[in-house]
Amino acid sequence: MKNFLNKDFLLQTETAQMLFHEQAEHLPIIDYHCHLNPKEIAEDHRFNSITELWLGGDHYKWRAMRSNGVEEKYITGNASDWEKFQKWAETMPYCMRNPLYHWTHLELRTAFGINKLLNAKTAREIFDECNEKLQKPDFSARGLMLHYNVEVVCTTDDPSDSLIFHKQIRESGFKIKVLPTWRPDKAMDIENPERFKTYIETLGEAANRNINTYADFLDVLQLRHDYFASMGCRLSDHGLCEFYTEDCTEAEFKQIFHKVMDGKQPTTEEVVKFRSALLLEFARQDAEAGWTQQFHYGPMRNNNSRMFNKLGPDSGFDSIGTRNTSESLSRFLDKLDSKGQLAKTILYCINPADNEMLATMIGNFQEGPTPGKIQFGSGWWFNDQLDGMERQMNALSVLGLLSRFVGMLTDSRSFLSYPRHEYFRRQLCNIVGQDVEDGKLPAEEMSFIEQMVRDISYYNAKRYFNF
């Protein structure tokens, strides 16, 4: 019987232990996709309590607490910080075999040096100890990033964002690169004309341009894209339910844009056509700028209408979708490739049933001289746990080149989520180490295997994104 979360946690063979401790453990972190608030980094935010830091926006924890019967006032309501933390602590033992159980205790140990298990009995002691340490200088937003040996962070930012906080971070001399990521989802959201018109006004103000025509709209998007590039942006990101690939002429695009700006409701067909044309435009911009484009696709969002009306989006009421996107994805990539406009691309699926499809799809559009130009992204959202990560890596290994994989990210809003990189590296080393022990990989090629582990953990991303 092994002790829980010991130094060889998840590392089931001597080779796995060697690979992790000697090759992967101490490498810097490149977190190329997250949802951290750049304002908190710019201002080196100090957290009032562990509740703010841990529970303030973590819908993973919120879902678990709801499943454990916790009332909403202790989750997103007006209960005190201690009361919310107490309910989370009471929930913790019931999270066994959920990745939250591992993540929570990894974060307690790696950030606060706390080796106790979190439960109802230890809640007050852990709450007080965390809050005491949060008063120390090293436990600010920047302090936590430095503690975890972070080298690069890419936030997620709307085209209308001024990026003023990114500018402040850069001018402050902070050693960690904090770069924006272009996330233009709102520019595609024409289903609600009033909301779209409001967004267009905000977008125009950011560029100091009036948007009266569809040509103005495209010009402003290009201006903002150029501005993001000047601020160090090297990636875009798109949150999609599905890939939009309907043919849309310039005249149709113009007509749909002006219809919506006139406050008229577009048809379902018009929405799809508009999004199809704009998605291709975004991809063209990325290719010309030399960026990497990311596509996170497939979730069913905001399933609980009552709670959506009460709390809004991103509050823990999303699930895995079951759409068949293989044909539309193929058409989308092919349209870009045929015109020489296919940028480096990372594809993330929320449904693990798509793993093998994506692992084979990326092989259709690989192209030198970039190794792994089209990437099958790491286990995302409901899949960024042991089974999900292993399934993703196994599919990529069997059907592509695991050795060219750009590895893990946090996709998180929390400054305590960096142990997810350790979690991934341990699992990677365990998989590879077990193959060596089983004779599936040659021990005489250990130097290459060690380099492969270092590459997947850090160097592939550094080269791929030109960091």
N, C-alpha and C positions, 0 to 999 in steps of 0.2 A: 504494500500500500504506500503510495507516494503522498507526501505532504502537499496540501493545496497551495498552488501558486508559488512553488519553490523556484529556485534559479533555473531549473530545467523544465519548467512548466511547458507542456505540450511537446517537449523534445524527447521522443521515446527511444532513441538510439544514441550510441556514443558519437556516431557520425553527425547526426542532427545537432547534438550539443556542441560539437566542434564547429560546425558551420555557423551556428548562431553566435556563439560567444566570441569566436575568432574572426568572423567575416562580416556579419550583419549587424550585431548588437549596437556598435558604437558609430555607425555611419550617420551622417546628418539626415535630416528629414526635408524632403521637398514635398510640400502639401499643395499640389497643383490644382486642387478644387476643394473649396470650403465656402462656408457662409458666415465667416467671422465678420463682425462689424468693424470696418476700418476706423470709425470714429473712436472706438474703444482702444485701438492700437495707437492712434495718433495722440490721444490724451493720456495714454498709459493708465487706463481705467483701473481703479481699485474697487474690489468687490465688497459689498456690505456684509455678505455672509456666504457660506457655502451653498445656501439655498439659491441665492441669485446666480452664482456661478454654475451650479449643477442642474437646477430645475427650472431656471428662468425661461428657457425656450426649447427644452428638450422633449419633443413629442414622443420619442421612444419611451422615456420614463412615464410620460403622461398616460400612454396607452396601457402600460403595465399596471399603473395604479388604478386606472378605471377597471381593468380586468380583475383586480383584487378587491373591487367593491368600494374603493375610496370615493367619497363625495367630491364633486367638482370644486367646491370652495377650497379644498385642500390641495388642489392641483393648479388651477388657473384663477381661482377666486381670491377672496380678500382675507384668507386665514393668515396668521403670522408666519414669519420665516421658520420659526421653531416648529409650529404645528405642521407645516408642509413637509419639513425634513423628517419629522417623527413619522408621518404617514408613509414617506418613502422608505424609511428604515424598516418599518413594519412590513412593507411589501417585499423587501429584499430577499428574505429566505424563500419566498414563493416564486422567485425568479430563477431558481436553480434550473440549469439546462437552457436558460435563455441567455444570449450573449451579454445582456445587461449585468448578469451576475459576475462574469469575468471582467467586463469593462470597469464596473464600479470599483471592484477591489484592486484592479491594476492601477486605477487613477488614485485611489487612496494611498497605495504603497509608493508609486513612483513620484507623485507630487508632494504628498504630506508625510511620507515615511510611516504611515499607519498600517500595521500588520494585523489589526483586529478585524474580525468579521462584522459587517454591519447588520444589525438586527435591532429589535425593540429594546433589548437590554443594554446595548452599547451605544444607542443613538445619542443620548445626551453627552456622553464623554467624547464621542467622535465629533459631534456638532461643535462643542466648545473648543476642542483642539484645532479643528480646521479653521474656525473663526479667529482664533488667536494667531495662527500662522498667517492668515490672510492679511493681518495688519503689518506684517513685515515687508520691507521693500521688495524682496525677491518674488513676492506673490502677486504682483500686479499683472496686467495683461501682457506687457512686454517681458516681465520677469519670467512668467511661465513659458513663453515662447523660447526664451534663452535657455531656460532650465532643460527643455526637451531637445536642445540642439537643432532647432529649426533653422534652415538656411533660406528657404523661399516659401512664401505663402501667396496663393492667388485667390483673391476674394471674388464675390459674384456681384456684378454691378449693372444697373440699368443704363442704357445709352443716354438718358437724361441726367445722370449723376454728374455733378460738377467735378468729382474726384479730388475735391479740396483736401480731404483727409489723407489721401494717398500722397498728395503734394507735400503736406505737412510732415508725413512720415519720412519721405525721401529727404527733405531739407533738414530734418532733425539729425541726420547722420546715423539713424538706427541701423545696426549691422545686418539685420535680417531684411531681405528684399520682400516688400509687400506690394504686389502688382495687381492691377484690376483685371477682371475678366468681363468680356462683353456678353451680356445676357439680354437679348432683345425680345423676349417673349411678349411683352406688353404691346410692342409695335405690330404684332400679328393678331391681337385680340380685338376683332371687330364685331363680335357677336352682340356687344352692348354699345350702340352708337354713342350714347352720352359719355360713357366711360372712356371710349376711344378718343372722342373729341377733346376731352379734358387732358388726356395723355399727350395728344398732339400739341396742345398749347404748351405743356410743360417741356416737351422735347424741343419745340421751337425757341422757347426762352433760353434753354441751355445753350443753343447754338447762336442766339441773338439773331434769329431769322424768323420771319413769318412763314407759316406753312399754309398756303392757300390752294395749292394744286398737288396732284400726285407727283409731279416733277420736283416741286419743293420738298415733298416728303422724302423722296429718294436722295435728293441733294443733301438734306440735313442729316440723314442717316450716314451718308458717306463722310460728311464733315465730322460727325461725332466719332465715327470709326477711326478716322485719321487722328482725332484728338486722343482717343484711347491709346492708339499706337504710340503717340508722342509721350504718353505717360507710362510706357513700358509694357502695355498689354500685349500678350502673345497668344492668348487663347480666347475663343468664344465658347459659349455654352448655351444649349437650347433644351428646354424642358418640353417634351412633346408627348401627346397621347399616342400619336402615330406619325408616320412620314407622309407628307403631302406632295403628291406628284402629278396632279391634274394639269393638263396643258392650259395655259392662260395667256392670251395675247396681250400686247401692250394696251390696246383699246379696251379690252375687258378689265384689265387691272385699273386703268384710269376710271372707267365707269363705276366700278365697285367702290373705289376710294371716295369718289365724289358723292355717291349714293349714301354712304355711311356718314360722311361729313355733313350731309344735309339732314341727318337725323333719321334716316330711313333704315328699317331693319333688313339686313341682307339675308338672302336665302342660304340654306345649308350648302348648296352647290357653289354659291358665290364666296362663302367663307373659305371653303376648301381651295377654290381657285386662287383667291387672294393670298392665302397662306402658302400655297405651292409656289407662286411667283416670288413672294418675298423670301422664302427659305432659300431659293436658288440665288437670289440677289445677295443674301447674307453670305452664302457659300462662296460666291464670286469675290466678294470683298475680302474674305479671309484668305483665299488663294492668292490674290494680288498682294496682300500685306505679308504673306509668308507665315500666317498664324496657323495654329492647330484648332480645329473645330471639334467640339464635343457634343454628343447627342445623348441625352438621358430620356429614354422613351418607355411608354407602356403603362404608367400608373393610372388607376381610377382615383381621382381626387375628390375630396369633399363629399363623401358618400352620405354622411349624416347631415341632412339639410337643417334640422333643428339646431344642431351644434355649430354648423357653419354660420347660420344667421346670428348666433350668440357670440362666437369667438373668431370667426373669419377663417381664412385659409391657414395651412401649415400648423394645425393644432391637433393632429393625430387621428384623423378620420379618413386616411387614404389606404388603398390596398392594391394588390397585384392585379393588373388587367390581363385579359386573355386574348387580345387581338392578334390576328395573323398579319404581321408586318413584313414578311420576307419579300413579297413581290414589290411592294411600294418602296422598301429600302433599296432593293436591287435597282429599280428604275431611277431612284434619286441619285445613287452613286454613279450609275452609268451615264446619266445626263451630264453630270459634272465631268466625269472622266473623258467623255467623248469630245468635250470642248476644251480639254486641258485645264479645267478649273477645279480639280479635286485636290483640296488641301490635305495636309496631314489630318487624320480623323480618328477620334476615339468614340466607340459605340458602347453604350451601357444598356443592358436590359434589366428590367425589374422582375421579369418572369424567367426563372431558371430553365423553363422549358425551351427558351430561345438560345440557350448556351451553344449547342452544337450548330444551330443555324448561323449564329454570329461568327463562330469560330471558322466556319467554312466560307461565309460571305466575305470576310476580310481578305481571304486568299484570292478572291476574284479581282481585286483592285490594288494589290501590292505592286510597287514599282521602285526600281533603283533610281538614284543611289541611296535612298533613305531606308535603312533596315526597319522593318515593322512600320511602314508608313501608315497603314490602316491598322488600328489597334482594337482588340476586344478588351474593353475596360474592366477594371476589377469589380468584384462582387459589390453591387450597389443596393443601398437602402435595406430592404428585407434580406439581402444576400451577403451583407458584409459581416458574416459570422463564419465559424469554422467550416461548417458543411457547405455554405454558399461559396466561400473563397476556394475551398478545395475543388468543388464541382467546376467552378470557372477555370481554375488552373489546369485541371485534368482535361477539360474540353479543349483548351488552347494548346496543351501539350500534345494531345493526340492528333489534332487537326491543323495545327500551326506551329509556331516556334515560341515556346515559353521563354527561351533564352533572350528574346527581343522584347519582352513584356515590360511596360513602363511602371508597373507596380501599383502601390496602394496610395490612397488619399483618405482624408477624414470625412469629407462631405458634411462637416459639422458646424454648428454655431457656438461650440463650447471651446474654451481655451484649455480644457482638460482632456480633450479627445485625442491627443497625440499618441497615447499608448495603443491606439488602433494600428499604427504603423508597426509597433513591436509585436502586437498580436498577429499581424499578417506575416512579419518576418519569421516569427517562431513557426507558424504553420508552413510557410514555404520551406524552411530548413528541415522540418520534420518530414515533409513529403519527399524532398530530394534525398535526405539522409536515409530514409527507409529504403528507397530504391537502390542506393549504394549497398546497404547492408544485405538486401535481398539478391544482389548480383544483377539487378536490372540496369544499373549504370556502372561503368568500369572504375574501380578504385584507382587504377593507374592513370586515369584522367582527372585526378583530384584537383590539380591546379586549375584546370578549365572549369570544373564544377564550382570551385570556390569563387572564381571570377564571375560565373553566371549568377551566383547568389548575391554577390556585391552589385552586379549590374542591375538585377531586378529590384533590389532594395533601394538603389540610389542612382547609379551611374547612367542607366538607360534613360531615365527621366531627365537627368542633367543634360545629356547630349540631345535628346529628342526635342526638348523645348529650348535648347540653346541658352540654358541658365549658366 
